[in-house]
Amino acid sequence: MSEVKNIRFRDGLAGSIRVSTTNLARCSGQVYEHIQPSAPHQVKKAKDFKCAFSRLRQMIESWEEYRIINDELEKLVESSNTIPKVKKALRYIIGAGGKRTRPIIVLLSGRISGGEYEDVMNAALAVELIHTASLAHDDVIDRGVVRRNVETLHVKYDTSLAILLGDWLISKSVELTSVYGEEIIAEFARVGMMMSEGEVMDIDSKNMHFGEKDYFKCIQMKTASLFGYSAKNAAKIVCEDQRASETLFEYGNNLGLAYQLVDDLLEFLEMFEDKRSELESRTLPLIYEEKYGFDEAVLRVLDLIKDHAERSRNALDYFEDCEAKQKLLKMVDFMTDDLLKSYVSKNREILRLLESF
């Protein structure tokens, strides 16, 4: 059982957090007392979180790579020779936006490896399409109703169209990768299979004994695999430097693990307003809360996020300093530190836990 508690801290500041009522008694040595809910301004945090996150997105949206990807996605949709209903749904799901982090990482990975954006553009678009397909399918499975602040595709239209459009997007993504040859196509296909297997594990997590080892296997397949292989294959497309492709895999893979941990922690804190669904997965914060309690669970997950984020950054040491490298490093900050701090910016207690991050 959980409930929203309004908390006044020792420094006189107030905040709110939804916590297990059995684990609220003490929070990392910080002394506080419960206060009664009062004025409406105390419950407006969701808007504050969205505003803070919006400022972070503006940084990504100011990049040339973000504009290039959006322009190319729009061209792809409008040039697609498909039936009107599919094109309308394509416009809706692509037009819903997103951070475009995955295709941007592909462009930057190609550039840092000595190539040009056009060399890896098909790979970048393929990554975004298969990711979008996974979202359409996941929302059907999870009965999600809102994503990226708009109705999910199966709610806006119907479940059949959402499933079939996801299939269309996967097929289109494979077609896009076909220009690169058998090895790239085979690796891309393996990633698609891993994503599906990871989602199966995610679904089963609610109905089986699902521990820490299972969790990491799950997120490795459903999330980190796409980040890792996308960065790696961008290097393979533009150069023959095996070390470059291996280090970029380490960059992307660790970033994907860190990002999923962030996502699951934010969901655990119930501050993730952009994505709501009726079902819940069994995630590492929940596993840790059962073993260690609320505070220790948060701290342990934060330590893991910090570790994988640092591994991601360190992988780029192989490359000389350049604009692409700086942007890839900033992407790690954006997807870990910045996301965490923006979503909990109005909760002083969690901010205190983040001080060492």
N, C-alpha and C positions, 0 to 999 in steps of 0.2 A: 504494500500500500504506500502511496506517495501523496504529497500535498504541497502546495506552494506555501512557503514560510517567508514572512517578511522579517528581516533580521537587522538589528541595529548593532553596529560594531563598536569596538572600544574607542575608535577615533570619532565616533558620533555620526558616521556615515551610514546610510541605510541602503539595503539592496534586497533582491528577492531571488529565490532559487527553489526549484522543485526537487525535493529530496525524499528519500525513504524516511518515514517517520520514526523508524527504529534506529536510524543511524545519525539522527540530528543532534544528539545530546552534546557533542563536543566537536569542534572543528579545528584540528591542528593547533590546539593550544590557544586559539583566539577566543577571547571572552566576549560573549554577546548575550542579549536578552531578546526574547520574542516581543514583537510589538503588533498591535492590531492593524489590519489593513485600513488605510485611510484614504487620502485624496486620490482621484483618478490618475493623477500624474505618476503615481507610484506603480501603475500597471501598464505604462505605455512603452515598456522596454523593447517590445518587438519592433516598433517603428524605429527606435534608436539603433537597434542592431542592424536593421536594413539600411539605415542611413550610413552607418559606419562601414558596412560591407560595400555600399555603393561607392564610397570614396576610394576603397581599395580597387574595385573594378575599374574605376576611371583611370587608374594607373595603367592597367593592362590595355584598356580600350584606346589609350593614347599612343600605343605602339603601332608602328607601321605594319607589323606582322598580323595584328588583329584585324586591321582594315583590309589587308590583302586576303586573308582567309574568308572574311565575310563577303567580300566582293566575288571571290571565286565560288563560294557556296551558292550565292544568288544566281550567278551565271549557270552553274550546274543545274539548279532547280528549273530555271526558265528554259534551258536548252534540252531538258529531258523529254524524250519522245515517249510520252506515256498518256494514259487516259486521264480525263479531266478530274475525276474524283481523287486519283492518286496525286496528281499535281497540286490540287488544292490542299490535301493533307500534308504534302511535302512543304509547301509554303508555310503552313501553320507551324509544323514542328521545327523547321529550320529557322523560321522567323521568330520563334520564341526566344532565340538568343542563347546565351551561355558564355562562359568565360573563354572558351576555345583554347584552353590550356594545352590539350593534347596535340592538335595540329600546329600550334605555335612552337611547341617543343620540337616537333619534326622539322619545321623550317629552320629553327636555330641550330639544331643538331647537324643538319645538312650544311649550314653556313660555317659552323665552327670546324667542320671536317674538310673545308676547302671548296664546297660546292655553292651553287646559287639556288635561290628559292624555287625557280622553275624546275630545277632538277628533281626536286622532291615534292612538288606540288600535288601530284596524284596520290602519293603516299600520305600526305597531310590530310587531304580530303577524305581518303579512305578511312583513316583513323577516326575522323570526326563522324563519318556516316555510321561506322560500326558501333561507335559509342552511342550515338543517337538511337540506333536500333535497339541497343541493350536497354536504354532508358524506356523506350516505348513498351518493350516486353516486360521489363521489371515493374512498370506501373500497373500493367494488367495483373501480374502475379500478386503484387502487394496491395492491389486495389487503391493505389495512390490517386488522389484527386487534384492535387496542385503540384506543379513543378515549374521552377523559374517564374513564379508568380502568375502563371496562367493555368487554365484547366489542362489536365493531361489529355492526351490524344483520344483515349478510349472514352473519356467523359465528354469531350467536345463532340466527338462523332460516335463511334461505337467500337466495341471490343474487337470485332472481326477486322475492321479496317486497321486498327492499331497493330494487330498481330501481322497482318499481311504487309503493311507498310514497313514494319520492321524487317520482314523477309526481303522486301524490295531493296531496302537500304543495304542489307548485308550483301545481296547479289551485286549491287552497284559498286560497293566497296571492293569486291573481288575483281570486278571488271577494271576498276581504276588501277589496281596493283599489277594487272597483267602486262603492263608495259615494261616492267622491271625484270621479268624472267622467272624461271621456275623456283629458284631458291627463295626469293622474296615472297612469292605467292604462297609457297609451302609454309613458310614461317608465319605469314599473316593468317593463313587458315588454321594453323595450330593455336594461335592466340585466340581466334574466335571460338575454338573448341574449349580451350581453357576457361574462357569467360563463362561459357555455358555450364561447364562442370563446377566452377566456383559458385555460380548462382544456385545450382542444385544443392550444393553443400549448405549454402546460406538458408535455403528453404528448409532443409532437413534439420538445421540447427535448433529449430523450435520443437522438434519431436524426438531428439536423441540426446545421448550424452555428448556434449560438444565442449571440449576443453580448449586450453590455450593453443596446443599444437594444431588442433583442427581449425581453429580460428585463423592462424597464420597461413595454413595451407589454403584456406578458403579465399582470403584477401589477396594472396599471391596470385591465384588464378583469376579471380573475377576483376581485380583492379590493377595490381602492379604489373601483370604480364603485358597489358597494352602499353603502359608507359615505357616499360623496359625495352620491349621489342621494337616499338616505334622509333625511339631514339637510336637504338642499335642499327636498325635497317636504314635509317636516313644516312648514317655514315657508310654503310655497305654500298648504298646506291652511288655515292659520289667519290669514294676513294677505296683503296685496297689496304688501308692501314687497319689491321686486325685489332691492334691495341686501342685505336680510337673507337671502334665499334664495341669492344668489350667494356671500356670505361663508360661509354654512353649508356650501355645497358645497365651498369651499376648505378649511374646517375638516375635514370628513369625508374628502375625497379625500386630503389630505395625511396625515391620521391613518391611513387605510387603507394608503397606501404605506409609512409608517414601520412600521406593525404587521407588514406582510408581510416587510419587511427584517429586523425583529427575529426573526420566526418562522424565516426562512431562515438567519439567523446562528446561532440556537440549534440548529437542525438540523445546520448545518455543524459546530458544536462538539460535536454528538452528546450533548447534555444534555436533549433534549426528550423526557421520559419519557412524557408523556401521549399521544403519537401515534407509533405504530410502523408501518412498512410495509415491504414487500419491495423496492419499487422506489424509485429516487431521481430527483428532477428536477434539471435543471441550473440552479442558482441563482447569484445575483451573487457570494456568497462563493467559490464554486467557480471562477467565471470569473476573479475577481480573484486567487485563489491561483495559478492557472496563469500569470498575467501578472506578479504582484508578490511572491509568496511569502506564507506564512501570516500573519505579523504585519501586513504592509502591507495584506493583504486585510481583516483584522479592523478595522484602523484606518479604512480607507476606507469600509467599510460603516457603522461607527459614526458617521462624519462625516455620511453621508447620512441616517441615522436622526435624528441631531440636527437637521439642516437641515429635514427634513420635519416633525418634531415642533414645531419653532419656528414654521414657517409655519402649522401647524394652530392653535397658541396665538394667534399674531398675528391670525388671521382673526377671532377673537372680540373684538378691540379695538373693533369697530363697536358692540357691545352694552354697555349700562350694567351695572355690577356687580350681581349678584344671585346667589341660591343656584344657579340652573340654570347660570349661567356658571361659577361655581366648580366645579361638578361636571363640566362639560364639560372644563374645564382639568385637573381631577384625572384624568379619563379618559385624557387624553394621557399623563400621568405613569405611570398604571397600565399602559398598553399599550406603553410604551417603556422608560423608565428603570427602573421597578419590576420589570418582567418580566425585563429583562436582569440586573439586579443580584441578583434572587432566584435565578435559575438558575445564576449563576456565583459565588454567595456563598462557595463553598468552594474556588474556584480563584483564588489570590492573583495569579497572573500576569495573567489576564484582568481581574481587578478593577483592577490597575494600569493596564491599557489603558483602562479605563472611567473613570479618575479625572477626565479632562477632559470627560466626557460631561455 
